């Protein structure tokens, strides 16, 4: 497992390679990965039940990232950066069945490493304004629209989640034996 300093160095090198400075969001970050590294990446927001946040796997040669739709915009940024961390840190793709059985555990070294990498990326996305005290958000970091509080509080059942999953990401179906 990489140390926090090694992860910071890796993130700095990556951001330099992608020509990204402060004020970017996860969509712009992913677009640069597609551009500079020729990655095929599909971002898919999906309502998730409590305790589920994001998932990454490979479908053919395409990286599919599912992220929680029913949370704040800033949390969504962290989730997508976390899942990109798995890709960029050469972790093994996630197993959908284990994810659904909640066997993907944050205490695993790969999960801690991806979360630390995501935090470093999110910190880099925030622009420090030297003219004022504190931190100001870069022009491209802030969302165009803020989700309503009603949307953030949306709680869905596991059955609703599975139905939505099957609709949105057909290649990741659970298989006939699980239906």
N, C-alpha and C positions, 0 to 999 in steps of 0.2 A: 504494500500500500504506500502511496506517495504521501509525503509530509505536506502540511499546509504551505510551506515555502516552495516546495517543488510544484504543487498545484498552482500557486500564484505565478510562478515562472512560466509554466505551461500555458496558463490563461493569457498572460501578457504576450507571449510569442504568438499565440493563436490570434489574438485581437490585432496584433501588428500585421500578421499575414492576411487577415480579412479586411484590413484598412478600416477598423472600427475604433472610434474614440467614444467618449461619453455621450449619452443622449440617444442610445439605440434601444430597441426593444427586442423581444425574443423572435418576432416575425422577421425583422430585419437581419438579425443574427443568423437565423435559419436560411434566409435568402442568400446571404453571403456564403454560407457553407455549401449551398447548392451551386453557386457561381464558381467559387474558388477551388472547391474540392470535388466538384461533380457528384456530390451526394444526391441521391433521390430521397427526399424526406417528405412525408405526409403528416401534417399536423391536424388532429381531429379532436375538437372539443366535444365532450360527452358528459351529460349529467351523471354523477356517480353517487352511490350511497355513502353515508358517513364512514370514514376510515380509509377511503380510496381516493387517491390523488392523481396518479399518472402511471403510465405504462409505456414501455418501448419494446418493440420487437422488429425482426426482419421478416418481410413478406417478399420472397424472391430477393431482389437486390434493392428493395425499397425499405427505408427505415420508417416505420409507422409509430407515431407518438400520439397516444391518447392522453388528454389532460382534462382535468375536472372543469366542466363548464359552470357549475353552480358554486363558484367561489369568487373572491375578489380578483380584479385584474392583476394586481401586484402578485398575488399568490399564484396565479396562472403563469406569470413570468418565471417565477421560481421553479414551478413544476416543469415547464418546458426546458429551462436551462439545466435542470437536474437530469432530465431524460437525455438531453444532448450530451451531458457529461458522461453518461454511460457509453454513448457512441464514441466520443472523442478520447475516452480513456481506455478504449479497447476492451470493454466489459462484454460478457456473454449476453446475447439478447434475452429478454425476459420470456418466461413461459406463461402463457395466458391462463392455463389451468391452475398453476400455482398462485398466480396473482388473484384469481377469483376465489381460491381457497384461503387467501390471506397468508400464504406461506412465503411471500416476499417480505423479508423482515429488515427493518431499518438498521438493526444492530449489525448486519453483515458488513464487512469492510468495504465492499463495492458500493453499498448504499451510502455509507458515511462519506466515502471519497466523492461520489457523484453529488451529494448534498453540499459538501464543502466547495467543490468546483462551481456549482450553481450559485452559491452565495458570492463567490469571488466575481463571477460574471455579472451578477445583479449589481454588486458594488461598482463594477466598472461601467455599467450602464448609466449610473447616476453621475451627473455633472456637478462638480464642486465649484460653486460660484465664489471667486475670490473677491468680488466687489461687495459681497454681503456676507454676513455671518451665516453659518449653517450650510445647508445643502439645498440647491435648487434642482428641480427636475428638468432634464434636457427637453427640448421642444418635441423630439420624436418619442420620448419615453412615455409621456402621459397618454392615456387612452382617449380616443375620439369621443367615446361615450362611457359614462360610468354605469355599470349595471345597477338596476334598482335593488333596494334592500330586499324586496320580495324574492327576486331571483337568487340572491345570495343565501337566503334561508331555505331555499327549495330542498326538500329531503325526498329522495326517491327510494323505492324498495329495490332489493337485489333483483327481483323479477323484472321490474321496469328497466333497470340498468342492463340486464342481459338482452332484453328486447331491443333496446336502443343500440347496444353493441352489435347485435346481429344485423340491424338495419344499416348502420353507418360503416361498418368495417367487415364486409362480407368475407374477405380472405382469412379473417381471424375467427371464423366460426368455430364453435366448440366441438363439432363433430356429432354425428347421428347418435352416438351412445350417450351423450349428455343432454339430449333434447327431451 
